Amino acid sequence: MSKIFTLLSLLVITTFQLAAQSTVSGRVVDEKKQGSSFANILILNKKDSSFVKGGIADTDGYFTLSQVAGNTYLLSITAIGYKKYYKTIEVKSADLAIGDVQLEVENQTLGEVVVTAKKPLIERTGDKMILNVEASPITSGLTGLELLEKVPGITVDKNSETIKLKGKSGVLVMIDDRQTYLSEEQLAAFLKTLKSDDIEKIEVITNPSARYDAAGATGIINIKTKKGKNFGTNYILDLGLGYSSYKEQGNFPKNSQGITMSTKKEKFALYANVSRNYNTWFNTQNENQRLLGESQELDETRINKGLNKGANGNWNAKVGLDYDLSKNTVVGITALAAISDNNMTRTTDQLSQTSSLTQQINMIRNQIGENRNYTFNTHLKQTFDTSGTSLNVDFDMIFNRDYNNSLFKTTTIANENQTLVNNQIIAPSNTHTFVLKSDFIKNLSKKVKLETGFKTSFSSSDKDFDDNFRDNGALVNSFFRFKENINAGYVMLNSELTKKLNLQLGLRGEQTNTLGEDRLGNQISKQNYFNLFPTVSLNQKVTKDYTVSLGYSRRINRPWANNFNTFKRFYSPFQYFEGNPNILPSLNNSISLTHTFKDAFSFSFSFVNVDQFASDVYDVDTTYIPGKRLVRESFENIKGKVNWWSFDVSLPFNVTKWWNVNINIWSGINVYNYQRADAVVNVSQPYGGTYIQQTFTLTKTLTAELSGFVTSGETWGFETGKPQGNFNIGFKKFIWDKKGTIKLSIDDPANLNNFRNTLTTNNLVSTGTYRWDNQRFRVNFTYNFGNTNVKVNQRSVNSGDGDGGGKGGRN
């Protein structure tokens, strides 16, 4: 560890530069030539208007900006009620005195038209689709996990809380350009601590470059949180209330609170946020299971009806600081804490029938769970010259702790006999991850840019699991330690072949080393493998408004740590999970062709081939506990063919000046041919979905939104989902000179959304219908105060495409 910090210190020291600097001073006066108090003073780069220095005039209008390097700049002065003032200034070795600057009164006439630029809800830039959260009135008052379901093409499995993109698993989720190194279960808990009002935008990247880690075979979801962009000190206060009510399940209140502070001075930018949300919720399960014998004869039928009710209390706090050591050197630190406490009561009624026995089972499960996540980052950005040569270095530490304690009370009635059994599950886990990465960018010429870098990560997770579902009723303990080390390097060239033709070539190599052990250090699993991941992107600008892009990439899905753990872990009296020490990662090869018109309309065709396809598998175990039929779940590589073709369309347009429409369509054909024992999947299956969002500008301060989606459902592994969809209504009202915002929304007012599936494996056929707390009314209030007048181009250390992501530290 000391070597890593020494390396970072040396990088900071050796890149520290101190150029000759001067002072720029002056005085701002009004139409009466009296001092104008608190005017905003900015020194901008003349070439691109990027921020260089800034300050605020004092009560008498005087200002002084120190440590300004010699160059030609654009001086910008703004004050409320006055026209913007611009002047070109040249700073040399001596201090520069501007003198008095008189502002002109900004006169507004009756009938004046004010045009306000605002971001659309959905944007497309290259291989990214961007959802601008603030642009929608229906995105307030949600958790981060719930917000993802508002993004076109993203769904969340309500049983496992697995995030899917266009029906496919294997998505990498990043926060502010950095991977989380969390398992699916831990990631869901973390996202529940995030408030949607603290999120600026969500990026969906379908064809990542070599700069990104190769994990996330079906795509990358990058959640960008809000940061202050105004000069000076600014605050955002947000409050939210929510409510849902159901005749059979009851009432479920919700609330959220948060405050964000940001301050931007000449040499530093400070950001801090703390938020809390509280949610009560429910979900139901209705399942029909047919358990088959060795000859496919029917041995048992089970009808399961379940009701879960719970409450989540979540806290999230973040603080970050960027400091300019010099004009070309920026260092920063970020710290984040996410705390989640979850209580749940699950009631399950099962009717079981065999040829000789009918029994009724009632199970009540009371669960107490908690999750603690702490993340620390330090970063450096060094700019070497004006041509764009730069170095970025990041070091991350992530610590995660989970605890789960569940008590079961199971009553069984069979042949007029009644039995009562008490069971328990205790499952604590701890994970720590360390990551060091560096990225270097240099323009080799006006038409060729080189990017290269390396990354190394180490994760270690300890997972205890105690349960007493075996016959003797005593707690049985298992311990599994999983270590993973991934070392990666990449090189990427971006070349402008002609004025209209651009080529990007990338190659990434990743070495993966994993080791699974029990408490005594005995080896359970071990893997070492190296993979190359080439990427190609060719962009042709056919006309001014028409561009064609051709891309290829290879990506990987590594198994989670839990998938290697061979100990049988019971989650109910009827089902357990057993890992597979020989599971291999799956590899995706994809080709895409995209047509883009006027940087808005896009049509994309793609083909994906999967090697070493891995899937959840299910069996009926009749031997582990004599006299009981248990559903066994595991994870295996399935031999066979897994391909899919897809066609995606994005159509944003204005029906009138006040009516805007976004239509996103995804469709394709899954071509599957694989088999596991007697379970065969051989289909050419069409699939598709549509997301339509409509915005209505009713007045200058009031907008309405109507949005909804429908998807056909599709097969993944041995599970086939059925069609689902819903629609949402929202209103957004600006108040108090647009410093305050009120948002009202109704989610799924017709209560249409539910998930239905069919699962078919060797000796188990199951159909299910699942519902959850999706019909909700929400109201949110946001108030901005502080210096809200001037926004500047931030020199962010973490701008650009950012970090890639593997799934290191899986649990």
Salt bridges, closest charged atoms under 4 A:
ASP100 OD2 - ARG27 NH1 3.98
GLU104 OE1 - LYS83 NZ 3.93
GLU134 OE1 - LYS226 NZ 3.29
GLU134 OE2 - LYS732 NZ 4.00
GLU134 OE2 - LYS743 NZ 3.75
GLU146 OE2 - ARG776 NH1 2.71
GLU149 OE1 - LYS158 NZ 2.97
GLU161 OE2 - LYS192 NZ 2.78
ASP176 OD2 - LYS318 NZ 2.57
ASP177 OD2 - LYS224 NZ 2.74
GLU200 OE2 - LYS119 NZ 3.95
GLU200 OE2 - LYS229 NZ 2.81
GLU203 OE1 - LYS128 NZ 3.69
GLU203 OE2 - LYS201 NZ 3.82
ASP213 OD2 - LYS455 NZ 3.02
ASP213 OD1 - ARG508 NH2 2.50
ASP238 OD1 - LYS195 NZ 2.38
GLU300 OE2 - ARG302 NE 2.92
GLU300 OE1 - ARG629 NH1 3.31
ASP322 OD1 - HIS379 NE2 2.92
ASP324 OD2 - ARG795 NH2 2.88
ASP341 OD1 - ARG372 NH2 3.04
GLU370 OE1 - ARG372 NH2 3.77
GLU370 OE2 - ARG401 NH1 2.95
ASP394 OD2 - ARG178 NH2 2.73
ASP396 OD1 - ARG178 NE 3.60
ASP439 OD2 - LYS437 NZ 2.44
GLU451 OE1 - ARG211 NH2 2.24
GLU451 OE2 - LYS449 NZ 3.65
ASP462 OD1 - ARG481 NE 2.68
ASP464 OD1 - ARG519 NH2 2.66
ASP467 OD1 - ARG470 NH1 2.52
GLU484 OE1 - ARG810 NH1 2.55
GLU510 OE2 - ARG508 NE 2.90
GLU510 OE1 - ARG558 NH2 2.52
GLU578 OE2 - LYS568 NZ 3.20
GLU578 OE1 - ARG632 NE 2.85
ASP619 OD2 - ARG632 NH1 2.99
ASP619 OD2 - ARG676 NH2 2.94
GLU636 OE1 - ARG676 NE 2.85
ASP648 OD2 - LYS166 NZ 2.39
GLU714 OE1 - LYS168 NZ 2.68
ASP747 OD1 - LYS150 NZ 3.53
ASP747 OD2 - ARG776 NH2 3.61
ASP747 OD1 - ARG778 NH2 2.79
ASP773 OD2 - LYS254 NZ 2.53
ASP801 OD1 - LYS128 NZ 3.40
ASP801 OD2 - ARG211 NH1 2.36
ASP803 OD1 - LYS455 NZ 3.07
